[in-house]
């Protein structure tokens, strides 16, 4: 199944080299022209890179949304579901369904700060396993799914850039203020090894992100995903899901792609 998905994506990405990637914009709401120009430039850059990238940009103040043609393409989520796990744990604790301990909260910090897999494994097993995912659509991840060929586990979820966009905006717009502020602070203070992807917006943009990455089928392909926010009051959200497909040094290539997309859009745009 995984290889079939990659082959389909390869055909799509090769097509995008011939014809620029199409995009969907909410024309009832508008991006500032300078920023829209940057967004289009970033998408054109992405089309020149190995593989393909799904991209969604949202202006939370005006409601404008920009999506490229790959925004609804299912891609392995890698570690980005850890962000949804934190949302779920906090809301279940509020409801009295679970009672988070100091250790649990430390593990949540590790998941967000360094994307710690052991912390995620522990919390996944401790608080319901695949039952977590039954609530993920409530947080915006309506495209996500498991495949029958792999365990129903946080590390084997397929999702889209649209899902990550909706998840990020659920956190910023619908979470209780204390939880929202906690997650925003965690995403703004990630470990240096997580400072890529949306982080490319630069310090003046006050970025925060949750990244996810993995090699794919041991064939040189890498998945490098990043979701987060930039700007005063986290005004803009950005989700990027990138599949490098078969290239040498796939992780470095993919990390550069996702970081440069954000840099082109937002670095120097603020302050």
C-alpha positions as CSV (number, residue, x, y, z in Angstrom):
1,X,0.0,0.0,0.0
2,X,2.8,2.4,1.0
3,X,4.7,1.8,-2.3
4,X,1.5,2.3,-4.3
5,X,0.9,5.7,-2.6
6,X,4.4,6.7,-3.5
7,X,4.0,5.7,-7.1
8,X,0.8,7.7,-7.4
9,X,2.4,10.7,-5.8
10,X,5.4,10.4,-8.2
11,X,3.1,10.7,-11.2
12,X,1.4,13.7,-9.6
13,X,4.7,15.4,-8.8
14,X,6.1,14.8,-12.3
15,X,3.0,16.4,-13.7
16,X,3.6,19.5,-11.5
17,X,7.0,20.0,-13.1
18,X,5.4,20.4,-16.5
19,X,2.5,22.6,-15.3
20,X,2.7,24.9,-12.2
21,X,0.8,23.6,-9.2
22,X,-2.7,24.8,-9.1
23,X,-4.0,26.4,-5.9
24,X,-7.3,27.1,-4.2
25,X,-7.8,30.5,-2.6
26,X,-10.9,31.8,-0.7
27,X,-11.6,34.7,-2.9
28,X,-14.2,36.1,-0.5
29,X,-11.3,36.9,1.8
30,X,-7.9,38.3,0.7
31,X,-4.3,38.0,1.5
32,X,-2.3,41.2,1.5
33,X,-0.8,41.4,-2.0
34,X,2.8,41.3,-0.8
35,X,2.2,38.2,1.2
36,X,0.2,36.5,-1.6
37,X,3.2,37.1,-3.9
38,X,5.4,35.5,-1.4
39,X,3.1,32.5,-1.1
40,X,3.0,32.0,-4.8
41,X,6.8,32.3,-5.0
42,X,7.1,29.7,-2.2
43,X,4.8,27.3,-4.1
44,X,6.8,27.8,-7.3
45,X,10.0,26.9,-5.4
46,X,8.3,23.8,-4.0
47,X,7.4,22.7,-7.5
48,X,11.2,22.7,-8.4
49,X,12.1,20.5,-5.5
50,X,12.3,16.6,-5.5
51,X,9.0,15.0,-4.8
52,X,6.1,17.1,-3.9
53,X,4.7,19.2,-1.0
54,X,1.2,19.8,0.3
55,X,0.9,23.4,1.6
56,X,-1.9,25.3,3.4
57,X,-1.6,28.9,4.6
58,X,-4.3,30.7,6.6
59,X,-4.7,34.3,7.8
60,X,-6.6,33.9,11.1
61,X,-7.5,37.6,11.1
62,X,-9.1,37.9,7.7
63,X,-10.0,34.2,7.2
64,X,-8.2,34.0,3.9
65,X,-6.9,30.5,3.1
66,X,-4.5,29.3,0.4
67,X,-4.0,25.7,-0.5
68,X,-1.9,24.1,-3.2
69,X,-2.9,21.1,-5.3
70,X,-1.3,18.6,-3.0
71,X,-3.0,19.9,0.2
72,X,-5.4,17.0,0.2
73,X,-2.9,14.3,-0.7
74,X,-2.6,11.6,2.0
75,X,1.0,11.4,3.3
76,X,2.5,9.6,6.3
77,X,2.0,11.9,9.2
78,X,5.2,10.8,11.0
79,X,5.3,12.6,14.4
80,X,2.7,15.3,13.7
81,X,0.0,13.3,15.5
82,X,1.8,13.9,18.7
83,X,0.3,17.4,18.6
84,X,-3.2,15.9,18.4
85,X,-2.3,13.5,21.2
86,X,-1.5,16.5,23.5
87,X,-4.8,18.2,22.6
88,X,-6.7,14.9,23.3
89,X,-5.0,14.4,26.7
90,X,-5.6,17.9,27.9
91,X,-9.3,17.9,26.9
92,X,-9.9,14.4,28.4
93,X,-8.2,15.6,31.6
94,X,-10.6,18.6,31.7
95,X,-13.6,16.3,31.2
96,X,-12.5,14.0,34.1
97,X,-12.1,11.1,31.8
98,X,-8.4,10.7,32.7
99,X,-6.2,12.3,35.4
100,X,-2.8,13.5,34.1
101,X,0.1,13.1,36.4
102,X,3.3,15.2,36.6
103,X,5.1,12.4,34.7
104,X,2.4,12.5,32.0
105,X,2.9,16.2,31.6
106,X,6.6,15.8,31.4
107,X,6.2,13.3,28.6
108,X,3.9,15.7,26.8
109,X,6.6,18.3,27.0
110,X,9.1,15.9,25.6
111,X,6.8,15.0,22.7
112,X,6.5,18.7,21.7
113,X,10.0,19.8,22.6
114,X,12.1,17.1,21.0
115,X,9.5,14.9,19.4
116,X,10.4,12.1,21.7
117,X,9.1,8.8,20.4
118,X,9.4,6.9,23.7
119,X,7.3,9.5,25.4
120,X,4.7,9.2,22.7
121,X,4.7,5.4,22.9
122,X,4.2,5.5,26.7
123,X,1.3,8.0,26.5
124,X,-0.3,6.1,23.6
125,X,-0.3,2.8,25.5
126,X,-1.3,4.4,28.8
127,X,-4.3,6.3,27.6
128,X,-6.1,4.2,25.0
129,X,-3.9,3.4,22.0
130,X,-5.8,3.6,18.7
131,X,-8.8,4.9,20.6
132,X,-7.0,8.3,20.5
133,X,-7.6,8.5,16.8
134,X,-11.4,8.1,17.2
135,X,-11.3,11.7,18.5
136,X,-8.8,13.2,16.2
137,X,-11.4,14.2,13.6
138,X,-13.1,16.3,16.3
139,X,-9.9,18.4,16.3
140,X,-9.9,18.8,12.5
141,X,-8.2,15.7,11.2
142,X,-11.1,14.5,9.1
143,X,-8.9,13.1,6.3
144,X,-6.6,10.9,8.6
145,X,-6.7,7.2,8.5
146,X,-4.7,4.1,9.3
147,X,-4.0,1.4,6.8
148,X,-4.8,-2.3,7.2
149,X,-1.1,-3.2,6.4
150,X,0.3,-1.6,9.6
151,X,-0.5,-1.5,13.3
152,X,-3.1,1.2,14.3
153,X,-0.5,3.3,16.0
154,X,0.4,7.0,16.2
155,X,3.4,6.3,13.9
156,X,1.3,4.8,11.1
157,X,-1.2,7.5,10.4
158,X,-1.9,8.9,6.9
159,X,-3.0,12.5,6.9
160,X,-3.0,15.7,4.8
161,X,-1.8,19.3,4.9
162,X,-5.5,20.2,5.2
163,X,-5.8,18.1,8.3
164,X,-2.7,19.7,9.9
165,X,-4.1,23.2,9.1
166,X,-7.4,22.4,10.8
167,X,-5.7,20.9,13.8
168,X,-3.5,23.9,14.3
169,X,-6.5,26.2,14.0
170,X,-8.5,24.1,16.4
171,X,-5.8,24.7,18.9
172,X,-5.6,28.4,18.4
173,X,-9.3,29.1,18.1
174,X,-11.1,26.5,20.1
175,X,-8.9,25.2,22.9
176,X,-9.4,26.7,26.4
177,X,-7.0,29.7,26.7
178,X,-4.7,28.0,29.2
179,X,-4.2,25.0,27.0
180,X,-3.8,27.1,23.9
181,X,-1.2,29.3,25.6
182,X,0.6,26.2,26.9
183,X,0.8,24.6,23.4
184,X,1.8,27.9,21.8
185,X,4.7,28.3,24.3
186,X,5.8,24.7,23.8
187,X,5.9,25.2,20.0
188,X,7.7,28.5,20.2
189,X,10.4,27.0,22.5
190,X,11.2,23.7,20.7
191,X,14.7,22.2,20.9
192,X,17.2,23.5,18.4
193,X,17.0,20.2,16.5
194,X,13.3,21.0,15.8
195,X,14.0,24.5,14.5
196,X,13.3,23.9,10.8
197,X,10.2,23.8,8.6
198,X,7.8,26.6,9.8
199,X,10.8,27.8,11.9
200,X,12.2,29.2,8.6
201,X,10.0,32.2,9.0
202,X,12.7,33.7,11.2
203,X,12.8,35.0,14.8
204,X,10.9,38.2,14.0
205,X,7.9,36.1,13.0
206,X,7.8,34.5,16.4
207,X,7.3,31.0,14.9
208,X,6.2,27.8,16.6
209,X,6.1,24.4,15.0
210,X,5.6,20.7,15.4
211,X,7.7,18.7,12.9
212,X,7.6,15.1,11.8
213,X,10.0,13.1,9.7
214,X,10.8,9.6,8.6
215,X,12.6,7.6,5.9
216,X,10.2,5.8,3.6
217,X,10.7,2.2,2.5
218,X,14.5,2.4,2.9
219,X,14.7,3.6,-0.7
220,X,16.1,7.1,-0.1
221,X,12.7,8.7,0.2
222,X,12.1,10.9,3.2
223,X,9.0,12.5,4.6
224,X,9.5,15.9,6.3
225,X,6.4,17.6,7.6
226,X,5.9,20.8,9.6
227,X,2.9,22.6,11.0
228,X,2.8,25.7,13.0
229,X,2.1,29.5,13.1
230,X,3.9,32.8,12.6
231,X,3.3,36.4,13.2
232,X,1.9,38.5,16.1
233,X,-0.7,36.6,18.0
234,X,0.0,33.6,15.8
235,X,-1.9,35.4,13.0
236,X,-0.8,33.0,10.2
237,X,-0.8,29.3,10.2
238,X,1.2,27.1,7.9
239,X,1.2,23.4,7.3
240,X,3.6,21.6,5.0
241,X,3.8,17.9,4.2
242,X,6.7,17.0,2.0
243,X,7.7,13.7,0.3
244,X,11.1,13.9,-1.2
245,X,10.7,10.6,-3.0
246,X,13.9,8.9,-4.1
247,X,16.9,11.2,-3.7
248,X,20.3,11.1,-1.9
249,X,20.3,12.7,1.5
250,X,16.5,12.8,1.5
251,X,16.1,14.1,5.0
252,X,18.4,17.1,4.4
253,X,16.7,17.8,1.1
254,X,13.2,17.6,2.6
255,X,14.2,19.7,5.6
256,X,15.6,22.4,3.3
257,X,12.4,22.3,1.2
258,X,10.0,22.8,4.1
259,X,12.2,25.4,5.8
260,X,12.7,27.4,2.6
261,X,8.9,27.4,1.9
262,X,8.4,29.1,5.2
263,X,11.4,31.4,4.7
264,X,10.2,32.6,1.3
265,X,6.7,33.3,2.7
266,X,7.5,35.0,6.0
267,X,11.1,35.8,6.7
268,X,11.5,39.6,6.6
269,X,7.7,40.1,6.3
270,X,7.5,41.2,9.9
271,X,9.4,43.9,11.7
